[in-house]
Amino acid sequence: MNILILGNGQLGQMLGKAVIQHGHQCLLYSDREHKVKALGSQQALAMSLAEATAWADVATWEHEHLAEEIITTSADKILLKPEQFARITDRRSQKQLCDDLGIPTSPWRAYENAEQLAEILQHCDRAVVIKSAKGGYDGKGQWRWKPGQEIDTVAAEAGVRPGIVEDMIAFTDEVSVVAARSHDNQQCAYPLTLNVHQNGILSYSLAGTTSWSNKLEQLAQQHHAKLCEALDYVGVLAIEFFVVGEGEQQQLLVNEVAPRVHNSGHWTMSGANYDQFALHIRAITGMPLPELLCAPTLMLNAIGVAGYPELLWKAAAADCHWYGKDPRPGRKVGHINMIIDNAERGVQLAQEWAPQLQQLAE
């Protein structure tokens, strides 16, 4: 099959490698340069997006922040209807969809402009997170506010475009489920992954350690299945959750839905028999979804690190993936996977390695 990948960043490149591994052909469209490229090449091809779409049997994407005209041009080859793509990529309709399906999420209010946002904040009696309706990742497009703080400045800044105001949640952990749905509604999920953030950016993920109850694992998969069926979504989709409560009272609240492969699923490149990129390609090409076998794995993001750190040269246990990106503060330039014995060892390694990587970025 011929597969067109919309987006040419690290996720697009990793998807492209999975395409080749499965015996298919691929082209990538750089939505920043508006150029079609071959896998691993910076040289643009003499081909328009419309021509690349005509060449493709199916089109997919590496990120959901694509311009409407890109989705419109490739709509015939995308396995998600344009109206459903718009629905899941706008935080207002995404939250409303969760509410409609009975999937727990944090209390929220929508606003259209600075005036509406200011009015909402004037009536807030608790701390909130303000998010742009579209775009934003790794803490971008988000503002924190609590009663007593000045309103006009944050309203003027955040209210430039529509968005939502969410109640701040007192959570015990942040987790995600990365799972796939096939054309015939077959579901296939990796285990819940613990995610630890620093300054709004994912620092490390810990997966496959059986740290979570069967109840939470089943809840995550049920919520995932509901969303995918409502959207008629085919492929890998990730949901980020807050874990709230203790013991038998633990519940999951949806934080964000990412209709794509996800940073918190990068551990699967070393810790699973099929990684998330292979799983996505299998789903969108109509192949049966496999039984997933997973090992306890730690994934560390390398953020703002220049070059390939010397400390990794002799680290036999480290499976390193570098993206070929110029370093800058807050930018993910690679990730490191380590197979671990248990959750305690994973946390220990993360606490040892994360500061060392951070020092290299300073």
C-alpha positions in Angstrom: 0.0 0.0 0.0 1.0 3.6 -0.5 0.7 5.6 2.7 0.9 9.4 3.0 2.0 10.8 6.4 0.9 14.3 7.2 3.7 15.8 9.2 7.5 15.3 8.9 8.7 15.6 12.5 10.0 12.7 14.7 6.6 11.0 15.0 6.2 11.1 11.2 9.7 9.7 10.7 9.0 6.9 13.2 5.7 6.1 11.5 7.5 6.1 8.2 9.9 3.5 9.4 7.0 1.3 10.5 5.4 1.7 7.1 8.6 0.4 5.4 9.0 -2.5 8.0 5.5 -3.6 7.0 6.3 -3.7 3.3 4.5 -0.6 2.3 5.6 2.7 0.6 5.4 6.1 2.2 5.7 9.8 1.5 5.6 12.5 4.1 4.1 16.0 3.8 5.8 18.8 5.8 3.0 21.0 7.0 5.5 23.7 7.9 7.3 23.8 4.5 4.3 22.7 2.5 6.4 20.2 0.7 6.3 16.4 0.0 9.4 14.4 0.9 10.6 10.9 1.0 11.4 9.2 4.3 14.6 10.5 5.8 15.2 13.1 3.1 15.2 16.9 3.3 14.9 17.2 -0.4 11.4 18.2 -1.6 9.8 16.2 -4.3 8.2 17.9 -7.3 4.7 16.9 -6.1 1.8 18.8 -4.5 -0.2 17.6 -1.5 -3.1 16.9 -3.9 -0.8 14.7 -6.1 0.6 12.9 -3.0 -3.0 12.3 -1.8 -3.9 10.8 -5.2 -0.9 8.5 -5.0 -1.8 7.3 -1.6 -4.1 4.5 -0.6 -4.5 5.9 2.9 -3.3 9.0 4.7 -2.6 9.5 8.4 -1.0 12.2 10.5 1.7 12.6 13.1 0.0 15.5 15.0 -3.5 16.9 15.2 -2.7 20.6 14.7 -3.0 20.5 11.0 -4.5 23.3 8.9 -8.0 22.8 7.8 -7.0 22.9 4.1 -4.6 20.0 4.6 -7.4 17.8 6.0 -9.8 18.9 3.3 -7.2 18.1 0.5 -6.5 14.7 1.9 -10.0 13.9 3.3 -10.8 11.1 0.8 -7.8 9.1 2.1 -8.1 9.8 5.8 -9.9 7.2 7.9 -11.6 9.8 10.0 -14.4 12.1 8.7 -13.3 15.8 8.7 -16.1 16.7 11.1 -14.9 14.1 13.6 -11.3 15.2 13.2 -12.5 18.8 14.0 -14.5 17.4 16.9 -11.7 15.6 18.6 -9.0 18.3 18.0 -11.0 21.2 19.6 -10.8 21.0 23.4 -14.4 22.4 23.7 -16.0 19.7 21.6 -13.5 17.1 22.9 -14.7 17.8 26.5 -18.3 17.9 25.4 -17.9 14.5 23.7 -16.6 13.0 27.0 -19.6 14.5 28.8 -22.0 13.1 26.3 -20.5 9.6 26.5 -20.4 9.7 30.3 -16.6 9.6 30.5 -15.5 11.5 33.6 -13.4 14.6 33.0 -12.7 17.8 35.0 -15.4 20.5 35.3 -15.0 23.0 32.5 -16.4 26.1 30.9 -15.9 27.4 27.3 -15.2 30.9 26.3 -15.0 32.7 23.0 -13.0 35.8 23.8 -11.3 37.8 26.5 -14.5 39.3 27.8 -16.1 35.9 28.4 -13.0 34.6 30.0 -12.8 37.5 32.4 -16.4 37.0 33.4 -15.8 33.3 34.1 -12.8 34.0 36.2 -14.7 36.7 38.2 -17.1 33.9 39.3 -14.4 31.3 40.0 -13.9 30.3 43.6 -11.1 27.8 43.0 -7.8 27.4 41.1 -8.2 26.7 37.3 -6.2 25.9 34.2 -7.0 27.9 31.1 -6.3 26.2 27.8 -6.6 27.3 24.2 -9.3 25.4 22.3 -6.8 24.4 19.6 -3.1 23.8 19.5 -0.8 23.9 22.4 1.4 21.1 23.8 4.1 20.6 26.4 2.5 23.3 28.5 2.1 25.8 25.7 -1.2 27.5 25.3 -2.0 27.0 29.0 -2.3 29.4 31.9 -2.9 28.8 35.6 -5.0 31.1 37.7 -6.4 31.2 41.2 -8.7 33.5 43.1 -7.0 36.7 44.2 -4.8 36.9 41.2 -5.2 39.7 38.6 -7.7 38.9 35.9 -7.4 41.4 33.1 -3.8 40.5 32.0 -4.4 36.7 31.8 -7.8 37.3 30.1 -6.2 39.5 27.5 -3.5 37.0 26.8 -5.5 33.8 26.9 -8.6 35.3 25.4 -7.0 36.1 22.1 -8.6 32.9 20.9 -11.3 30.6 22.1 -10.6 28.1 24.9 -11.7 26.4 28.0 -11.4 26.9 31.7 -10.9 23.7 33.7 -11.0 23.3 37.5 -7.6 22.4 38.9 -7.7 18.7 39.9 -6.1 17.3 43.1 -4.7 14.1 41.5 -2.4 11.4 42.9 -0.9 10.4 39.5 -1.0 11.2 35.8 -1.3 8.2 33.5 -2.1 7.5 29.9 -3.5 4.6 27.8 -2.2 4.1 24.3 -4.4 1.8 22.3 -5.6 1.0 18.8 -8.9 0.3 17.1 -9.2 -1.6 13.8 -11.7 -1.3 10.9 -13.8 -4.1 12.4 -13.8 -2.6 15.9 -11.1 -4.8 17.3 -9.4 -3.1 20.3 -5.8 -3.5 21.4 -4.3 -1.7 24.4 -0.9 -1.3 26.1 -0.9 -1.2 29.9 -1.5 2.1 31.7 1.6 4.2 31.7 2.7 6.5 34.6 3.8 9.9 33.4 5.8 12.4 35.3 6.0 16.0 34.0 8.3 18.9 34.8 7.4 22.4 33.7 4.5 21.1 31.7 6.7 18.7 29.7 6.8 15.0 30.0 10.0 14.1 31.8 9.6 10.3 32.0 7.1 7.4 31.6 7.0 4.1 33.4 5.1 1.2 31.9 4.4 -2.5 32.2 5.1 -2.7 35.9 1.6 -3.9 37.0 1.4 -0.9 39.3 -2.3 -0.3 38.6 -5.4 -2.2 39.6 -7.4 -4.3 37.1 -10.2 -1.9 37.7 -8.2 1.2 36.4 -6.8 -0.8 33.5 -10.3 -1.8 32.5 -11.7 1.7 33.0 -9.0 3.2 30.7 -9.7 0.7 28.0 -13.5 1.1 28.3 -13.2 4.9 28.0 -10.8 4.5 25.0 -13.2 2.1 23.3 -16.2 4.5 23.8 -14.3 7.4 22.3 -13.1 5.5 19.3 -16.5 4.0 18.6 -18.2 7.4 18.8 -15.7 8.9 16.4 -15.4 5.7 14.2 -11.7 6.2 14.8 -9.2 3.7 13.3 -5.6 3.6 14.5 -3.7 4.5 17.6 -5.2 7.1 20.0 -3.9 8.1 23.4 -5.8 9.4 26.4 -4.1 11.2 29.3 -5.9 10.7 32.7 -5.7 12.1 36.2 -5.9 9.4 38.9 -8.0 10.6 41.7 -9.0 9.0 45.0 -7.4 6.2 47.0 -7.6 2.4 47.0 -11.0 1.0 45.8 -12.2 4.6 45.3 -9.7 5.4 42.6 -11.1 6.8 39.4 -9.8 8.2 36.1 -10.6 11.7 34.9 -9.8 12.5 31.2 -7.2 15.3 30.9 -6.5 15.3 27.2 -7.2 13.1 24.1 -4.5 12.8 21.4 -5.8 11.2 18.2 -2.4 9.8 17.2 0.7 8.0 18.4 2.0 9.7 21.6 5.2 10.6 23.5 4.0 8.4 26.5 4.0 5.4 24.1 7.6 5.7 23.1 8.6 3.1 25.6 6.9 0.5 23.4 9.9 0.8 20.9 11.9 -1.2 23.4 9.4 -2.8 25.8 6.8 -4.4 23.5 6.7 -6.9 20.7 4.8 -4.4 18.6 5.6 -0.7 19.2 2.8 2.0 18.9 4.0 2.9 15.3 3.7 -0.6 14.0 0.4 -1.0 15.8 -1.0 2.1 14.1 0.2 1.0 10.6 -1.4 -2.4 11.1 -4.7 -0.8 12.1 -4.9 1.7 9.2 -3.9 -0.9 6.6 -6.5 -3.4 7.7 -4.1 -6.0 9.3 -5.3 -7.9 12.3 -4.3 -6.3 15.6 -1.8 -8.5 17.5 -1.6 -9.8 21.0 0.7 -7.3 22.8 3.5 -8.6 25.0 5.1 -6.0 27.2 8.1 -5.7 29.6 8.5 -3.2 32.4 10.2 -0.2 30.7 11.3 3.3 31.6 11.3 6.1 29.0 13.2 9.3 29.6 12.8 12.4 27.4 16.0 14.2 26.4 14.9 17.9 26.4 17.1 20.6 25.0 20.2 18.4 25.0 22.9 19.3 22.4 24.3 16.4 20.5 24.5 12.8 21.7 25.5 12.9 25.4 28.8 11.2 26.3 27.2 9.7 29.4 25.1 7.4 27.0 28.0 6.0 25.1 28.7 3.3 27.6 25.2 2.9 29.0 24.6 -0.7 27.8 21.1 -0.7 29.2 20.0 2.5 27.4 18.2 2.2 24.0 18.6 5.7 22.6 16.5 7.4 20.0 17.7 10.8 18.7 15.6 12.9 16.4 18.2 15.0 14.6 16.7 18.3 15.9 18.5 21.4 16.9 18.4 21.8 20.6 16.6 24.7 22.3 15.0 25.1 25.8 12.0 22.9 26.3 12.4 21.0 23.0 12.4 17.2 22.9 15.4 16.1 20.9 15.3 12.4 21.7 14.3 9.7 24.2 16.0 6.9 26.1 14.3 3.5 26.9 15.5 1.1 29.6 14.1 -2.3 30.4 13.7 -2.5 34.2 13.0 -5.1 36.9 10.1 -3.2 38.6 8.6 0.1 39.3 10.9 0.9 42.2 14.0 0.4 39.9 12.4 2.6 37.2 11.8 5.5 39.6 15.3 5.1 40.9 16.8 5.3 37.4 14.6 8.2 36.4 15.7 10.1 39.5 19.3 9.4 38.6 19.2 10.1 34.9 16.7 13.0 34.5 18.9 15.5 36.5 21.9 14.5 34.5 20.1 15.1 31.2 18.8 18.3 32.5 22.3 19.5 33.4 23.4 18.8 29.8 20.6 21.2 28.6 21.7 24.1 30.9 
